Amino acid sequence: MTPATPTNITLDQPARELVINWADGRECRYPLGPLRLACPCVECRGGHERMGSQYDPRRLSDLIPTREYEVERVEIVGNYALQFIWNDGHNTGIYTWDYLYRLCPTEENHA
C-alpha cells in the first residue's frame, strides 16, 4: 500500500469538506469550493495542452470560489480515483489518489 492510498473517505456535507485518511496516517480535509475549482478535467483546465501535474494548483487556499459548491454524489472510480457530481451539473473530473494526496491542505503549512 502506497502513502497515496486512502483508508477512509468521508463527505462531510454540513462542514462542506471531504475528509480523507491516508495509508501513511495523514488526514486531509478538503474544502468543497476550492476542490471544485481544482477540477482536473480538460474542460476546467482549458484544453488538453493544460493537462498534467505541471498545471495542478499548488495550494487549495489559492482557489477562491465565487459561489458555494455542494457535492450531490461522489463515486469511487476503480481503485484509483474519485468522481464528483457537483451541484452546478459538472461531473467529468476524475480526482486520482495521487492528485488528492498532493492537494492535501494540511501540507500547505509545510510547503
Secondary structure, DSSP 8 states (H G I E B T S, - for coil): --TT-EEEEEEETTTTEEEEEETTS-EEEEEHHHHHHT--SHHHHTSGGG-SGGGS-S-GGG---SS---EEEEEEETTTEEEEEETTS----EEEHHHHHHT-GGGGGG-
